Amino acid sequence: MSNQSREISVLVVDDHPAIRSTMVDILNEEGFVAEQAINGHEALQKCEDKDYDFVLMDMQMPDLNGVQVLSRIRENKPTSSKFIFFSAYSVPELEEQAIKLGIYAFLRKPIKVEKILDLIRSKRSLPVLIHMKDDHMRTCLANLLRNQGYQAIETTKLDDALIQLRQINYACMIYDSDSPGVEQDALTSTIKSLETDTDCIATNEDELASEVIERVSRMIDQQNTKKLFYDI
């Protein structure tokens, strides 16, 4: 286990003891520093006292739901914590509010532990969605991105891409400019409706994969510059 993973702090918030303790045990075994909160009020207090790298929180809890907790945290102090929400049920209104508050990801229960570990293993890695039907181009892009430390998620079907966009706040989405216009409109309109920070890069087989990666890097640099500007 690397020193980097040992330095990453994680708060697990869930009103179900078994889920909470299991996740904490697994995270600690993987080398992360995991703590737990039994409800929204305790999570709020812990997040006031400490700036965790990641907060894994059940969307629906009896006292304060995840959106209410995150909203109060945002009101009280600036935080660099990345929030990952999860829920057994679909509540579109809460999901949209959570995304607008800037959550890192939204996952459905039952949760695959591997998915969470992939999301938090390196807080420096940014998620990039690659939506292309061309297997060769998509695989080349994914491999190059992963070699540079990005989290590359691949989709070939429109429905799968839309689900990904609703679940994770991607830094960037790469899609095929030769795909049907209706499909491109569905992707961009979904990003717009969610009001996420996801930027889009259109490409096709005529562009070298290395050139696309350079465009991604420039776009990420621009995003970071904007965030620094607004923080100042």
C-alpha positions in Angstrom: 0.0 0.0 0.0 1.3 3.4 -0.9 2.0 6.3 1.3 -0.3 8.4 -0.9 -3.4 6.2 -0.1 -2.6 6.3 3.7 -2.8 10.1 3.6 -6.3 10.1 2.2 -9.0 10.7 4.8 -12.6 9.4 4.3 -15.7 10.0 6.3 -18.5 7.4 5.8 -22.0 8.6 6.7 -24.9 6.0 6.8 -27.6 5.3 9.3 -27.3 1.6 8.7 -24.6 0.2 11.1 -23.7 -2.8 9.0 -23.1 -0.8 5.8 -21.2 1.9 7.7 -18.9 -0.5 9.6 -18.2 -2.7 6.5 -17.2 0.3 4.4 -15.0 1.7 7.1 -13.3 -1.7 7.6 -12.6 -2.1 3.9 -11.3 1.4 3.5 -8.9 1.0 6.5 -7.7 -2.3 5.2 -6.9 -0.6 1.8 -4.8 1.9 3.6 -7.1 4.9 3.8 -7.9 6.7 7.1 -11.6 6.1 7.5 -14.0 7.5 10.1 -17.7 7.2 10.4 -20.8 9.2 11.3 -24.2 7.6 12.2 -26.4 10.4 10.8 -26.4 13.8 9.1 -26.0 15.8 12.3 -22.9 14.0 13.3 -21.5 14.3 9.8 -22.1 18.0 9.8 -20.2 18.3 13.1 -17.3 16.2 11.9 -17.0 18.1 8.6 -17.0 21.4 10.6 -14.1 20.1 12.6 -12.1 18.4 9.8 -11.7 18.8 6.1 -11.9 15.2 4.8 -10.5 14.3 1.4 -13.7 12.3 0.7 -17.1 12.1 2.3 -19.2 9.0 1.4 -22.8 9.8 2.3 -26.2 8.1 2.1 -28.5 10.5 0.2 -31.6 9.6 2.3 -31.3 9.6 6.1 -34.0 10.1 8.7 -32.7 13.4 10.2 -30.8 15.3 7.6 -30.5 14.0 4.0 -27.2 14.3 2.1 -28.2 17.4 0.2 -29.1 19.2 3.4 -25.8 18.3 5.0 -23.7 19.4 2.1 -25.8 22.6 1.7 -25.1 23.6 5.3 -21.4 22.7 5.0 -21.2 24.9 1.9 -22.9 27.8 3.8 -20.7 27.5 6.8 -17.2 27.2 5.3 -15.2 26.6 2.1 -14.3 22.9 1.8 -12.1 20.9 -0.6 -13.8 17.6 0.4 -15.1 15.5 -2.5 -18.6 14.2 -1.7 -19.8 10.9 -3.0 -23.5 10.3 -2.5 -25.3 6.9 -2.7 -28.9 5.8 -2.5 -31.1 2.7 -3.0 -33.8 4.8 -4.6 -34.0 7.3 -7.4 -35.0 10.8 -6.3 -34.4 13.0 -9.3 -35.0 16.3 -7.4 -32.4 15.5 -4.8 -30.0 14.1 -7.4 -30.2 17.4 -9.4 -29.7 19.5 -6.2 -26.7 17.4 -5.2 -25.0 17.8 -8.6 -25.6 21.5 -8.5 -23.9 21.6 -5.1 -20.9 20.1 -6.7 -20.8 16.4 -5.6 -18.0 14.3 -7.0 -20.2 11.3 -7.8 -23.6 9.7 -7.2 -23.9 5.9 -6.9 -26.7 3.5 -6.6 -27.0 0.9 -3.9 -26.0 -1.9 -3.6 -22.6 -0.3 -3.9 -19.7 -2.1 -5.5 -16.7 -1.5 -3.3 -14.4 -1.6 -6.3 -16.2 1.4 -7.7 -15.7 3.5 -4.6 -12.0 2.4 -4.3 -11.4 3.5 -7.9 -13.0 6.9 -7.3 -11.0 7.7 -4.2 -7.7 5.8 -4.8 -6.1 9.0 -6.0 -7.7 12.3 -5.4 -5.5 13.8 -8.0 -7.0 11.7 -10.8 -9.8 13.3 -12.7 -12.7 11.4 -14.4 -12.9 11.6 -18.1 -15.8 10.0 -20.1 -15.0 8.5 -23.5 -18.1 7.9 -25.6 -17.2 6.4 -28.9 -18.2 3.3 -30.9 -14.8 3.0 -32.6 -13.1 0.4 -30.4 -9.6 1.2 -31.5 -9.8 4.9 -31.0 -11.7 4.6 -27.7 -9.2 2.1 -26.3 -6.2 4.2 -27.4 -7.6 7.3 -25.7 -8.5 5.4 -22.5 -5.0 3.9 -22.2 -3.3 7.2 -22.8 -5.5 8.9 -20.2 -4.9 6.2 -17.6 -1.1 6.4 -18.2 -1.3 10.1 -17.3 -3.3 9.4 -14.1 -6.8 10.2 -15.3 -9.8 7.9 -14.6 -11.0 6.9 -18.0 -14.5 5.5 -18.3 -15.6 4.1 -21.6 -19.1 3.8 -23.1 -20.5 2.9 -26.5 -24.2 3.1 -26.0 -26.0 6.5 -25.5 -28.0 5.3 -22.5 -24.9 4.2 -20.7 -23.2 7.6 -21.4 -26.2 9.5 -20.1 -26.3 7.4 -16.9 -22.6 8.1 -16.4 -23.1 11.8 -16.8 -25.9 11.8 -14.2 -23.8 9.8 -11.7 -20.4 11.4 -11.9 -19.3 15.0 -12.4 -16.8 14.4 -15.2 -14.0 16.8 -15.8 -14.3 16.2 -19.5 -16.3 14.1 -22.0 -14.8 13.0 -25.4 -17.3 12.0 -28.1 -17.3 11.2 -31.8 -18.0 14.2 -33.9 -19.3 11.8 -36.7 -22.0 10.4 -34.4 -25.6 11.3 -35.2 -26.6 14.8 -34.3 -29.5 13.6 -32.2 -27.0 11.7 -30.0 -24.7 14.6 -29.7 -27.6 16.9 -28.7 -28.7 14.4 -26.0 -25.2 14.4 -24.5 -24.7 18.1 -24.4 -28.2 18.9 -23.3 -27.9 16.5 -20.4 -24.7 18.2 -19.3 -26.3 21.6 -19.6 -29.4 20.5 -17.6 -27.3 19.1 -14.8 -25.2 22.4 -14.7 -22.0 20.4 -14.2 -18.5 21.5 -15.0 -18.1 18.9 -17.7 -16.4 20.2 -20.8 -16.8 18.5 -24.2 -14.3 17.5 -26.8 -15.5 16.3 -30.2 -13.1 14.2 -32.2 -13.0 11.5 -34.9 -10.7 8.9 -36.4 -8.9 11.6 -38.4 -7.3 13.1 -35.3 -4.4 11.3 -33.5 -5.2 10.0 -30.0 -2.2 11.9 -28.7 -3.6 15.2 -30.1 -6.9 14.6 -28.3 -5.0 14.0 -25.0 -3.2 17.3 -25.5 -6.5 19.0 -25.9 -7.8 17.3 -22.7 -4.7 18.5 -20.8 -5.1 22.1 -22.0 -8.8 22.0 -21.1 -8.1 20.7 -17.6 -5.4 23.4 -17.1 -8.0 26.0 -18.1 -10.5 24.6 -15.6 -7.9 24.7 -12.8 -7.0 28.3 -13.7 -10.7 29.4 -13.5 -11.1 27.7 -10.1 -8.0 29.4 -8.8 -9.2 32.7 -10.1 -12.6 32.4 -8.4 -11.1 31.2 -5.2 -9.0 34.3 -5.1 
